[in-house]
Amino acid sequence: MERTFKVLRFDPEKDKKPYLQEYEVPVRDGMTVLEGLFYIQRRLDPSLAFRFSCRGSVCGSCAMNINGRNRLGCETQVSSLKGVIKARPLGHFKVLRDLVVDLDDFWEKYKRVRPYLIPSSPPPEKERLQSPEERGRIGDTIDCILCANCHGSCAVTGTDSEYLGPAALLKTDRFLRDSRDGAGDERLRTVDGVHGVWRCHTILNCQDVCPKELSPTSSIMDMRKKVLKKRESDGS
Ligand code: FES
């Protein structure tokens, strides 16, 4: 059986604008959209560009818009999609070529929130221990694979280029919840602003497209409470 794939093509060196190119792909049980793209690249059109690495929903590289929704190509079964399979690059990013987007802005926002442990005490001899309860407070916020599906689907990142975005804000929450981290006040200052937690419109696109079923919106709401509490304690 064959399925029709329509893939957005764009080579800035020769195309004036993007266009959808159609391919017929033989499919089998269990085939993913990423495997369909491999077939196209290897058998029909070696010029097709797309990102991938793990092929197991771990690295986040294959994030793209499939039939109108941001998903991971490697975990989206062809059989789960009706009609023509349309693959486009993530929205809100500059297209470098075909399905490959420029993620520099995403990484710049991510770096801005300092996405690593900043302890307030010198390193212990062995390791920084954490009780099961303390680990429990971090919850699943640690599961983010940085695919950028959320950033590419958020209505605010599309209109406010300075907005930190759901992934960077989720990461901030992850470290605010970590008993080993000592930079809580600084982190709250970073996200307290018109381009931080107060900019979210709670449209929930981010949690809708997250392949790990995380909720950046809930993290943002939690951080709003923390920011207000901090302002109150500071008397500001
Ligand atoms: Fe790694 Fe899809 S290739 S998540």
Residues whose N, C-alpha, C, O or C-beta is under 5 A from the ligand:
A	BS01	FES	F52 S53 C54 R55 G56 S57 V58 C59 G60 S61 C62 L72 C74
